[in-house]
Amino acid sequence: MSAARLKWYGWGREGEGMSDDERAFVLGRYHEKFGRDAFDTLATPSLQDLALPAPRVVPPSALSAYCSVERYDRAAHTYGKSYPDYVRAMLGQFDCAPDVVAYPRNEAEIAAVMDWAGEVGASLAPFGGGSSVCGGVEHRRDERRKGAVTIDLRQLSKVLQVDATSRAALIQGGAFGPALEQQLKPHGLTLRHFPQSFEYSTLGGWIATRSGGHFASLYTHIDDLVESLRVVTPSGIAETRRLPGSGAGPSPDRMFVGSEGILGVISQAWMRLQPKPIHRAGASLRFPTFFAAARAVRAIAQAGLYPANCRILDPHEAYNTGAGDGSAAIMVLAFESGDHPLDAWMKRALECGADHGGIVETGGADAHRDGAAGLWRNAFIRMPYAREFLTPAGLIVDTFETSITWERFEPFHDAIKTATEQAILEATGVKGEVTCRFTHIYPDGPAPYFSFHALGRHGALLQQWQAIKNAASDALIAAGGTITHHHAVGRDHRPWYDRQRPELFAAALRAVKGALDPRGVMNPGVLIDP
Amino acid sequence: MSAARLKWYGWGREGEGMSDDERAFVLGRYHEKFGRDAFDTLATPSLQDLALPAPRVVPPSALSAYCSVERYDRAAHTYGKSYPDYVRAMLGQFDCAPDVVAYPRNEAEIAAVMDWAGEVGASLAPFGGGSSVCGGVEHRRDERRKGAVTIDLRQLSKVLQVDATSRAALIQGGAFGPALEQQLKPHGLTLRHFPQSFEYSTLGGWIATRSGGHFASLYTHIDDLVESLRVVTPSGIAETRRLPGSGAGPSPDRMFVGSEGILGVISQAWMRLQPKPIHRAGASLRFPTFFAAARAVRAIAQAGLYPANCRILDPHEAYNTGAGDGSAAIMVLAFESGDHPLDAWMKRALECGADHGGIVETGGADAHRDGAAGLWRNAFIRMPYAREFLTPAGLIVDTFETSITWERFEPFHDAIKTATEQAILEATGVKGEVTCRFTHIYPDGPAPYFSFHALGRHGALLQQWQAIKNAASDALIAAGGTITHHHAVGRDHRPWYDRQRPELFAAALRAVKGALDPRGVMNPGVLIDP
């Protein structure tokens, strides 16, 4: 574990953040966008000033060795990293802080915490890196619950076993991205799962939330990387077999993948690995319009080439991240292999690009680090640090993501963008901006990722954000999309998730929860109502 | 629908079967294997001679337009196509014949049949092509059930909509393989899902049983080809959204995929399609041993090349199917694309083969139809017709399949083969043969497919088969495999499925069934006990 603590407010660890130059670049874009040279900026409270509610439950002595009721632990586990989380933290609203934070060191201690939470009638929220952007790690005050306990899995951080022959590893659920990659490195292997939150999220969190990973196609979803699982539930431990494939009934793994902590805690998993890439081919392309770029993406996705990266940014998105001058859409294209040169793959992908008006800007083996691709890549990794100063500046900056089949994509995009722009204007009285990129691509459709930028008003930020969020979410559900492609449901997406999923599936999920968690301890209110 | 009826005993339609030459080839191999020039051969009964039990329930007049209580319909829906199915049919054992066979024409009629079955306390078994080889379409006599109704989906045979942009089609659950491909053909698209049963199985059956398809890697499993589903359950209709990908809670589709008819009837699905392949590269390779071939397969599977075919046959399997002379293991390797030439792919795969001692026998764009590949392909498609004359000859010929991670494969293979050979000797007193091939390959392991050949004794065939099946299944569960990779669980695999799946998953599945099928109408005893 690193010496520095995770921030209780902000992204990453204490002492980390954007440099003055990065900050100036990001704020500069907003000064320009809203025609201001400064923003009305709030101070954020200090940890000591926070008014935390008195703990309602206290861990028994058998658990006290790995439980904390300290101010820092409770504050740092109150929220995830969503926009409303930042606003509430900035305003010192910590009513829903957990009473206790447990740091179990093994499955027996996980089970002991679960049992105790069940006995005292507390809710129990699993917590990995705490980077949820949809209210997935938060307790809600509920009178039926006598307390709130958060179970932080960071002590389960080890790669327990590596099978180089089958390219798989047994990894504990609390392992953070960098730590698990560090342990795989001596074996020349990688999980190659790089969500934007990579540094501050865990294997168990990725599995529980169906994390998407960074790559554009093929083996990037955590769903496909899970070979087997071990889950501690309030009714005992479920362990699935290590199998490369199976047709024996519905997949038990797929029931736990995406279960968002309502059924139990993922204590460890055998994960499918890949060799470290040694061959690379990359290019950046300019396209006259975002839709032209999208048509090129469709051609590449349907060609069976499986690029590691095939992101497109609309002109404004490219401008905002520094990857373009705002006059063209940008495609960041890359292939990677641990086995073979990629010339044939790249050649064909570039032909698909050219067919739709794409012009190569940069190319070559290092193109993923150079030019637009490199600029965008850097912005992608650093961007989460911006929220901690944009929020006090009264800016409402957020993202949401979805997926849709190709034949509906163009009107879908326009409907979402228009609805969101209009909601920004109505909610804030100031014209905002909505931009779009693709994060993942499939033969049958893209995963569009929208960013929006609005100038809010202190005192009304939460309501303004909610109005925009509602309009965007209503539009994407009405137009046939999913409420989330890889951010998960949590609490923020519940109203739209409820409209998206078949009602009979909700009944099924409720029945499963009743069977595995009869006392309703685990994350009550997430995915389904208690 | 074809003019000829499906056989009530045997594979395919009345009038179809192996030619005299094919028959002579197949029987010749068995004469040779067991040192006999003839087998004690039983006659199979005629339809008119079958003693069917009197129907216990009669459909009400509202349902009579699409329900039958005719002798042919009841006999043709009593069994699937497993070895014990053939034996029992040959012996005229039709105690478990359904009382009624319904042929609903739409979802309302499916629901009406379900409601009626629930009201009269009958069990309801969905039936596609009836090609289950694991007891998946059979009723069991159970005193708690007042009747047995089979619901045959063949009237729901249409491709309802084709979306060429997203390469997807909305297809009814009762569409047989050839009929659905016929309807997709004018659009230049194909589902490209070719299980061995292709001609006599349906989309709904493939989805309900997690069918594997013919291709070796990547998009071949029906699980991955499902974009959305519509399922008629006793509690109503569940419909999922058409989405290329989603992270909104556990996948609802994956709960129904593999549910083997215990939750409802899959009435239609949006399926992901592919363009008709126009580029092909293929080769057959000889390897000194099966394990050398397996190591080459591992290299290819881990190289990220995704061959359409990468089957290996052990020397005896190659000999039995006419694909080899028995002195070497054979690899049938092929790449296919609707988009680009495959030279780079094939070149690298052949290097992997050569690294492990593989010698190319035939190669080129038509190699998938020539040489060992062509011979094997033909045998693969025709083989199901053999069981209808091998069974009356007292031969016990069956297959079983599994999957295992690479690091365990070699000892796993030997343990299964030895246990099965020994069980054959013990059960029949005559040395038999057990051969192996790979059907599907993954970066983390193969799906080995075993065939066994034993000389049984009339009067004891079922017991002898069961003893061999038990030994093989015990061995593969003990050695860490799955009881089925793509044949499904049905009734025959239940004892081992129960040992394989986590007990808490059984509890979850039971809870789901309770929620969707509260009267326990659908396939009671399949996957879980009522």
Interface residues (C-beta under 8 A of the other chain):
Chain A: D163 T165 S166 R167 A168 T209 R210 S211 G212 H221 D223 E227 T233 S235 G236 I237 A238 E239 T240 R241 R242 L243 P244 G245 S246 G247 A248 G249 P250 S251 P252 R254 M255 F256 V257 G258 S259 E260 R272 Q274 P275 R298 Q302 A303 G304 L305 Y306 S337 G338 D339 H340 D343 A344 W345 R348 S403 I404 T405 W406 E407 H440 Y442 P443 D444 G445 P446 A447 G480 G481 T482 I483 T484 H485 H486 H487 A488 V489 H493 Y497 Q500 R501 P502 E503 L504 F505 A507 A508 L509 R510 A511 V512 G514 A515 L516 L527
Chain B: D163 T165 S166 R167 A168 T209 R210 S211 G212 H221 D223 E227 T233 S235 G236 I237 A238 E239 T240 R241 R242 L243 P244 G245 S246 G247 A248 G249 P250 S251 P252 R254 M255 F256 V257 G258 S259 E260 R272 Q274 P275 R298 Q302 A303 G304 L305 Y306 S337 G338 D339 H340 D343 A344 W345 R348 S403 I404 T405 W406 E407 H440 Y442 P443 D444 G445 P446 A447 G480 G481 T482 I483 T484 H485 H486 H487 A488 V489 H493 Y497 Q500 R501 P502 E503 L504 F505 A507 A508 L509 R510 A511 V512 G514 A515 L516 L527
